[in-house]
Every structure is written in C-alpha cells, then in structure tokens.
C-alpha cells in the first residue's frame, strides 16, 4: 500500500491546530510551548510520509 500523496501537506494544518490547542489548553500557552507543539506536529506528517515511503520501496 502506497502512502497518500497528500500526507505531507497536512503539516501546516497540523501545526496550526497544535499551536492553537497548545495556546488555549496546555500549560497556559506560553510562546515556547506553542512553538514546540507547532513544530513537532507540523513536521510529523512529513516525517511519517518519508518513513512510509522508504519502507514501501524497501519491499
């Protein structure tokens, strides 16, 4: 099964959602907390796509 081609494009959406949620609900939403959550969640779909693609091509 191939990874969906749109998976890396979820990064900015995930970063915005994670930043908003962290700002609203998590630890008072300090700047560094929001930035860290946005960076981690923004790059997660890109990394997941690359790992999935690499594992798929290995077969």
N, C-alpha and C positions, 0 to 999 in steps of 0.2 A: 504494500500500500504506500503510495506516494504522499508526502506531506502536502497540505493545501497551499497553493501558491499565494494566498492572501495572508498567511500566518505572520510574516514579518511586518506587515502593515498594521497589525494590531498594537505594535509598540507604542506609538504616540497616544493612542486611545487609552491603553492600559496605564501609561504614565500619567495622563491627565486624571483618570479615575482614581488611581492610587494616591496621587498628590492631593486631590480633593478630599478623599476619605481620611487620609492621614491628617490633613489640616483641620478637619471637622471633629474627628473622633479619637485620634490616637495621640496621647501624651500632650494634649494642648496644641498640637500642630505647630511646633517651632519650625523655623526655617530649615534647619539641618535635617529634622525628621521628615519633613515634606520632601525635601530634595532627595534624600536617601531612598525613600519609598518610591518616588517617581523614577529615579534612575534604575533601581532594581526591577521594578515592574515594567519599565519601558524597554529594557534590553532582554527581558525573559523570553518574549515570543521570538525574537531574532535568534537568540541562542538555541532555543528549542527547535526552531526550523532547521538551523545548521546541523545540530546533532541528529535530528531525524533524517535529514537528507544524507548525511555521512553514513549512518547506519544502513540506510536503504541501498546506497551504492556499494556497500561492502559485500552485500549478498551476491 
